[in-house]
Amino acid sequence: MGIKIGVCALQGDVSEHIRAFEAALSLLGEGGDVFPFRKAADIPLCDAIVLPGGESTTISHLLKKNNMYGPLRTFKGGIFATCAGLVLIGREVDDPRVEPLGIMDIAVGRNAFGRQRDSCEMAVTIAGDDQPFCGYFIRAPVIVSVGPEATPLCYADHIVGAVQGPHMGLSFHPELGGDLRLHLLFLERLRAYATAP
Ligand SMILES: NC(=O)CC[C@H](N)C(=O)O
């Protein structure tokens, strides 16, 4: 038994997320099931969902086609959204081809680092952690503004991570590189929100 983590596998980097969450659960000495899903009916069966990086206009189109907007908006667990996933999870995005889910109170700008930084590694500061995190940014979005419901979590020139309840949205790819601090923090917060009265 244990926690059930579903990785939305319509498009994007799915296997890296599965490996990273499996490694985080094994560090915690916990059982659990981390699996790809492609059907809306699988969403309410999960405790947590990963919205991976990929191409947000494509993922938005596929979420619509597979009737996933409704079940994601009413999902009771935590969502771990990276890169294209971050573009989708906010309340506002600067591209009309993406329909935002409106789950986190953030506004997101796509491809915000510009061409010369299409893909790079940058030191990310995580609030409450004095060790920098090596962030892999791949045509990454940024968080342009954080509303009162959400809290900034990560910084690298811009705000590149935020949390809201059990949800975490990140501009970069923490599933690459083997540093599991953000996965562990997500699981810790998920547990805290699941057991909150
Ligand atoms: N690595 C990524 O997920 C890139 C996201 C992409 N630039 C988008 O907005 O869809």
The ligand as an ORCA input file, in Angstrom:
! r2SCAN-3c Opt
* xyz 0 1
  N      10.997     22.114    -20.087
  C       9.777     22.540    -20.226
  O       8.819     21.973    -19.688
  C       9.591     23.700    -21.148
  C       8.232     24.354    -21.045
  C       7.896     25.056    -22.330
  N       8.725     26.183    -22.566
  C       6.439     25.420    -22.313
  O       6.052     26.506    -21.973
  O       5.679     24.582    -22.654
*
